[in-house]
């Protein structure tokens, strides 16, 4: 019996062939793994842009012109001394000496000039006696003329002397009356009895003719002088309404009206002056204050408005982004009047629609958004 042996090479194993059925199983498992998401996905995750939205509302808008100017009184009166003497300032009803800031009425006595100089200047008693003497002389001459005892020329001289005496007496009365310094208008004492260095003058101080006793100005209506540039002339007219503000009274607007326009343009600055009358019944404003004036050129009420920040430019068009579900739609708009905060929309939007007011920098038509506000 012959036996056969199979020789094996040391260090090597004999190769085994995998059955075809096992390989097919592995291919099937691999396909299932890929199908279940084990491999890369081609689906895109859409990013939601965070934005703040707001309703389109209805409001009042204005086209306005803003300028600054200084308040002054509409008119002023300076009361001067005409006859030298010693000054004595009048007292109020309570006995207090008048002071700057007090209100005075028309024909009220502000001060009196007294002393020997004033009395001699007036000479009322002497001029009155001279008038009475001339009157008696004229009457006596008239009787003699009627009796044909004197000529007509003598009578005429007596009448002339009487007229001269009367004029002298009346002038004395006027001088005496002017020793009482009165105000011809009602108003507020802006300045009272100060010397050339601005110091108050005491009662009894000797003053010369021309000394300024008081400056009186009414303050119930003040004037703002506005210097406007030439192109603004077409936007300003007499009777135009406006608002006046002073930084000392935050949030307080005081009504004003354009009173008149300068008939000529300043040849140096090329500006024209507009005078705005300001009602000051409350007394908040004072002459000399620097104020801001807003003149209303045009006013529209109950119109759709949007925040100025909600309007942007895309492709040369003014557009807003309107909320449409979870997306935004780009909408072209036509704007009207407005200010720095809000603007009128004449075409493109209606009140009640919701628009993006913040976060619109990267938006395009149809962008998905995440809203707040």
C-alpha positions as CSV (number, residue, x, y, z in Angstrom):
1,X,0.0,0.0,0.0
2,X,1.5,3.2,-1.0
3,X,0.8,6.3,1.2
4,X,1.1,9.9,-0.1
5,X,2.1,13.0,2.0
6,X,1.6,16.7,1.5
7,X,4.6,18.7,2.3
8,X,4.2,22.3,3.9
9,X,6.7,25.0,3.8
10,X,7.8,26.1,7.3
11,X,6.5,29.6,8.4
12,X,3.6,29.9,5.8
13,X,0.0,29.0,6.1
14,X,-1.9,27.5,3.3
15,X,-4.3,30.0,1.5
16,X,-8.0,29.5,1.9
17,X,-10.6,30.7,-0.7
18,X,-13.6,32.7,0.7
19,X,-16.9,31.4,-0.5
20,X,-18.8,33.6,-3.0
21,X,-21.8,33.6,-0.7
22,X,-19.9,35.3,2.2
23,X,-18.6,38.2,0.0
24,X,-22.1,39.1,-1.2
25,X,-23.3,39.4,2.4
26,X,-20.5,42.0,3.1
27,X,-21.5,44.1,0.1
28,X,-25.1,44.1,1.2
29,X,-24.2,45.2,4.8
30,X,-22.1,48.0,3.4
31,X,-24.9,49.3,1.3
32,X,-27.3,49.4,4.2
33,X,-24.8,51.3,6.3
34,X,-24.4,54.0,3.6
35,X,-28.2,54.2,3.2
36,X,-28.7,54.7,6.9
37,X,-26.6,57.9,7.0
38,X,-23.3,56.5,7.7
39,X,-21.8,58.5,4.8
40,X,-21.8,62.3,3.9
41,X,-25.2,64.1,3.4
42,X,-26.0,66.6,0.6
43,X,-29.0,68.3,2.5
44,X,-28.3,72.1,3.4
45,X,-29.3,73.5,6.8
46,X,-31.0,76.9,6.3
47,X,-29.9,79.7,8.7
48,X,-32.6,81.9,10.3
49,X,-31.6,85.6,10.3
50,X,-32.5,87.3,13.7
51,X,-34.4,90.5,13.1
52,X,-36.6,93.0,15.0
53,X,-40.0,93.8,13.4
54,X,-42.5,96.6,14.0
55,X,-46.0,97.4,12.7
56,X,-46.5,100.2,10.2
57,X,-48.4,102.9,12.1
58,X,-50.2,106.1,11.2
59,X,-48.9,109.4,12.6
60,X,-48.3,113.1,11.8
61,X,-45.2,114.1,9.9
62,X,-43.7,117.5,9.2
63,X,-41.2,119.1,6.8
64,X,-39.4,121.5,9.0
65,X,-36.6,124.0,9.0
66,X,-34.4,124.3,12.1
67,X,-32.4,127.5,13.0
68,X,-31.0,129.2,16.0
69,X,-31.2,132.8,17.2
70,X,-31.3,135.2,20.2
71,X,-34.4,136.4,21.9
72,X,-35.1,140.1,22.2
73,X,-37.9,142.4,23.3
74,X,-40.4,143.5,20.6
75,X,-39.8,147.1,21.7
76,X,-38.0,149.0,24.4
77,X,-38.1,152.4,26.1
78,X,-35.1,154.2,27.7
79,X,-36.1,156.8,30.3
80,X,-33.5,159.6,30.6
81,X,-33.0,162.5,33.0
82,X,-33.6,165.9,31.3
83,X,-32.9,168.2,34.2
84,X,-30.0,168.0,36.6
85,X,-30.8,167.2,40.2
86,X,-30.7,164.5,42.9
87,X,-32.3,161.2,41.8
88,X,-34.8,159.4,44.0
89,X,-36.2,156.0,42.8
90,X,-39.9,155.4,43.4
91,X,-41.3,152.8,45.7
92,X,-43.8,150.0,45.1
93,X,-47.2,149.7,46.8
94,X,-45.5,147.8,49.6
95,X,-42.9,150.5,50.2
96,X,-40.0,148.7,48.6
97,X,-37.8,150.5,46.2
98,X,-38.4,149.5,42.6
99,X,-35.9,146.9,41.3
100,X,-34.9,145.3,38.0
101,X,-37.4,142.6,37.1
102,X,-40.4,144.5,38.5
103,X,-43.4,145.0,36.2
104,X,-44.5,148.6,35.8
105,X,-47.6,150.0,34.1
106,X,-47.9,152.8,31.5
107,X,-47.4,156.4,33.0
108,X,-46.1,155.0,36.3
109,X,-43.5,157.2,38.0
110,X,-40.2,155.5,38.1
111,X,-38.1,158.2,39.8
112,X,-38.2,161.9,40.7
113,X,-35.4,164.4,40.3
114,X,-35.3,166.8,43.3
115,X,-33.0,169.5,44.7
116,X,-32.4,173.2,44.2
117,X,-31.1,172.7,40.7
118,X,-34.4,171.1,39.7
119,X,-36.4,173.8,41.4
120,X,-34.5,176.6,39.8
121,X,-34.8,175.0,36.4
122,X,-38.5,174.8,36.7
123,X,-39.2,178.3,38.1
124,X,-42.9,177.5,38.1
125,X,-43.9,180.0,40.7
126,X,-42.0,182.9,39.1
127,X,-43.3,182.1,35.6
128,X,-46.8,181.8,36.9
129,X,-46.6,185.3,38.6
130,X,-45.2,186.8,35.4
131,X,-48.0,185.3,33.4
132,X,-50.6,186.7,35.7
133,X,-49.0,190.2,35.6
134,X,-48.9,190.2,31.8
135,X,-52.5,189.1,31.7
136,X,-53.6,192.0,33.9
137,X,-51.5,194.4,31.9
138,X,-53.1,193.2,28.7
139,X,-56.6,193.6,30.1
140,X,-55.9,197.2,31.3
141,X,-54.4,198.1,27.9
142,X,-57.5,196.7,26.2
143,X,-59.8,199.0,28.3
144,X,-57.7,202.0,27.4
145,X,-57.8,201.1,23.8
146,X,-61.6,200.8,23.9
147,X,-61.6,204.4,25.3
148,X,-59.3,205.4,22.5
149,X,-56.7,206.6,25.1
150,X,-53.9,204.4,23.6
151,X,-52.9,203.3,20.2
152,X,-53.5,199.9,18.7
153,X,-49.7,199.4,18.6
154,X,-49.5,199.6,22.4
155,X,-52.3,197.1,22.8
156,X,-50.4,194.7,20.4
157,X,-47.3,195.0,22.5
158,X,-49.2,194.0,25.6
159,X,-50.7,191.0,23.9
160,X,-47.3,189.9,22.7
161,X,-45.9,190.2,26.2
162,X,-48.8,188.1,27.5
163,X,-48.1,185.3,24.9
164,X,-44.4,185.2,25.9
165,X,-45.3,185.0,29.5
166,X,-47.7,182.2,28.8
167,X,-45.1,180.2,26.9
168,X,-42.6,180.6,29.7
169,X,-45.1,179.4,32.3
170,X,-46.1,176.4,30.2
171,X,-42.4,175.5,29.7
172,X,-41.9,175.7,33.4
173,X,-44.9,173.4,34.0
174,X,-43.4,171.0,31.4
175,X,-40.0,171.1,33.1
176,X,-41.6,170.4,36.5
177,X,-43.6,167.5,35.0
178,X,-40.4,166.0,33.5
179,X,-38.8,165.9,36.9
180,X,-41.2,163.0,37.4
181,X,-39.7,160.3,35.2
182,X,-42.5,158.0,34.0
183,X,-42.7,155.1,31.6
184,X,-44.7,155.5,28.4
185,X,-45.3,151.8,28.1
186,X,-46.1,148.8,30.3
187,X,-43.4,146.3,30.8
188,X,-40.6,144.9,32.9
189,X,-37.7,147.0,34.3
190,X,-34.7,145.5,32.5
191,X,-32.2,148.1,33.9
192,X,-32.6,150.6,36.7
193,X,-30.4,153.5,37.8
194,X,-26.9,152.2,37.2
195,X,-23.7,154.2,36.6
196,X,-21.3,153.8,33.7
197,X,-19.6,150.9,35.4
198,X,-22.9,149.1,36.0
199,X,-23.1,149.8,39.7
200,X,-26.5,150.7,41.2
201,X,-27.0,154.4,42.0
202,X,-28.3,155.3,45.5
203,X,-31.1,157.7,46.2
204,X,-29.9,161.3,46.5
205,X,-27.1,160.9,43.9
206,X,-26.7,164.0,41.7
207,X,-27.4,163.1,38.1
208,X,-26.9,165.2,35.0
209,X,-29.1,165.5,31.9
210,X,-28.9,162.4,29.7
211,X,-28.5,160.0,32.6
212,X,-30.3,156.7,31.9
213,X,-32.7,156.0,34.7
214,X,-34.4,152.9,33.3
215,X,-34.8,150.5,30.4
216,X,-38.4,149.2,30.1
217,X,-39.4,146.3,27.8
218,X,-42.6,144.2,27.5
219,X,-41.8,140.5,27.8
220,X,-45.2,138.9,27.1
221,X,-44.1,138.6,23.4
222,X,-40.5,138.2,22.4
223,X,-38.8,138.2,19.0
224,X,-36.2,135.8,17.7
225,X,-33.9,137.0,14.9
226,X,-33.0,134.2,12.5
227,X,-30.3,134.5,9.9
228,X,-31.2,132.1,7.1
229,X,-29.4,131.2,3.9
230,X,-30.7,132.3,0.5
231,X,-32.2,129.0,-0.7
232,X,-34.4,128.8,2.5
233,X,-36.2,132.0,1.5
234,X,-38.6,130.0,-0.7
235,X,-39.6,127.8,2.4
236,X,-40.3,130.6,4.8
237,X,-43.2,133.0,4.7
238,X,-44.9,135.5,7.2
239,X,-47.6,133.7,9.3
240,X,-45.7,130.4,9.3
241,X,-45.9,128.5,12.6
242,X,-43.0,127.2,14.5
243,X,-41.7,125.9,17.9
244,X,-39.1,127.5,20.1
245,X,-37.0,125.5,22.6
246,X,-34.4,126.4,25.2
247,X,-32.0,123.8,26.7
248,X,-33.0,124.9,30.2
249,X,-36.5,123.6,29.7
250,X,-36.2,120.1,28.3
251,X,-39.3,118.9,26.4
252,X,-41.0,122.3,26.5
253,X,-42.1,123.7,23.2
254,X,-43.3,127.3,22.9
255,X,-45.3,128.4,19.9
256,X,-44.0,131.0,17.5
257,X,-45.1,132.7,14.3
258,X,-43.0,134.3,11.5
259,X,-43.6,138.0,11.9
260,X,-41.8,139.4,8.9
261,X,-38.9,138.8,6.5
262,X,-36.1,141.2,5.7
263,X,-36.6,142.9,2.4
264,X,-33.0,142.5,1.4
265,X,-30.2,139.9,1.7
266,X,-27.1,140.8,3.7
267,X,-24.4,141.5,1.1
268,X,-21.6,140.1,3.3
269,X,-23.0,136.9,4.8
270,X,-25.6,136.3,2.0
271,X,-28.2,135.6,4.6
272,X,-31.6,137.1,5.1
273,X,-33.3,137.8,8.4
274,X,-36.6,136.4,9.6
275,X,-38.3,137.7,12.8
276,X,-40.3,135.1,14.7
277,X,-42.7,136.3,17.4
278,X,-42.8,134.1,20.5
279,X,-45.7,134.1,23.0
280,X,-44.2,134.3,26.5
281,X,-47.3,134.5,28.7
282,X,-45.7,132.0,31.1
283,X,-42.6,134.1,31.5
284,X,-40.2,131.2,31.0
285,X,-38.2,133.0,28.3
286,X,-36.1,136.1,28.7
287,X,-34.5,138.5,26.4
288,X,-30.9,137.5,25.5
289,X,-31.6,133.7,25.6
290,X,-30.1,131.6,22.8
291,X,-32.9,129.4,21.4
292,X,-33.6,126.8,18.7
293,X,-36.5,127.5,16.4
294,X,-38.3,124.9,14.3
295,X,-40.4,126.3,11.4
296,X,-43.0,124.0,10.0
297,X,-42.9,124.1,6.2
298,X,-45.5,121.4,5.6
299,X,-47.5,119.1,7.9
300,X,-49.4,115.9,7.0
301,X,-51.6,114.1,9.5
302,X,-52.8,110.5,9.9
303,X,-50.4,109.0,7.2
304,X,-48.5,105.7,7.2
305,X,-45.1,106.1,8.8
306,X,-42.1,103.8,9.4
307,X,-38.8,104.3,11.3
308,X,-36.1,105.9,9.2
309,X,-33.9,102.9,10.1
310,X,-36.3,100.5,8.3
311,X,-35.6,102.0,4.9
312,X,-32.6,100.9,2.9
313,X,-31.3,101.2,-0.7
314,X,-30.9,98.2,-2.9
315,X,-30.1,98.6,-6.6
316,X,-30.8,102.3,-6.5
317,X,-34.3,101.7,-5.0
318,X,-35.6,102.6,-1.6
319,X,-37.0,99.4,-0.1
320,X,-38.3,97.8,3.1
321,X,-38.6,94.2,4.1
322,X,-42.1,93.1,5.0
323,X,-42.6,90.0,7.2
324,X,-44.4,87.2,5.2
325,X,-44.8,84.2,7.5
326,X,-41.2,83.0,8.4
327,X,-39.7,84.9,5.4
328,X,-39.4,88.5,4.3
329,X,-40.4,90.1,1.1
330,X,-38.6,93.1,-0.4
331,X,-40.9,96.0,-1.1
332,X,-40.1,99.1,-3.0
333,X,-41.5,102.3,-1.4
334,X,-42.1,105.9,-2.2
335,X,-41.3,108.2,0.7
336,X,-42.8,111.6,1.7
337,X,-42.2,113.9,4.6
338,X,-40.2,112.9,7.6
339,X,-37.5,113.7,10.1
340,X,-34.5,111.9,11.6
341,X,-36.7,109.4,13.4
342,X,-39.5,108.5,11.1
343,X,-40.7,109.0,7.5
344,X,-44.0,109.0,5.6
345,X,-44.6,106.2,3.1
346,X,-46.8,107.4,0.3
347,X,-46.7,104.1,-1.8
348,X,-45.7,100.5,-1.1
349,X,-47.0,100.0,2.5
350,X,-50.2,100.1,4.4
351,X,-50.8,100.6,8.2
352,X,-50.7,97.3,10.1
353,X,-48.1,95.5,8.0
354,X,-45.0,94.3,9.9
355,X,-41.6,95.4,8.7
356,X,-38.0,94.7,9.7
357,X,-36.5,97.7,11.6
358,X,-33.2,96.0,12.8
359,X,-31.1,93.3,11.3
360,X,-31.9,94.1,7.6
361,X,-28.4,94.6,6.4
362,X,-28.0,91.0,5.0
363,X,-31.6,90.4,4.0
364,X,-32.7,89.6,0.5
365,X,-36.1,88.8,-1.0
366,X,-37.4,85.5,0.6
367,X,-34.8,85.2,3.4
368,X,-36.0,83.2,6.3
369,X,-35.9,85.1,9.6
370,X,-36.3,84.7,13.3
371,X,-38.3,87.6,14.6
372,X,-38.6,89.6,17.8
373,X,-40.1,92.9,18.8
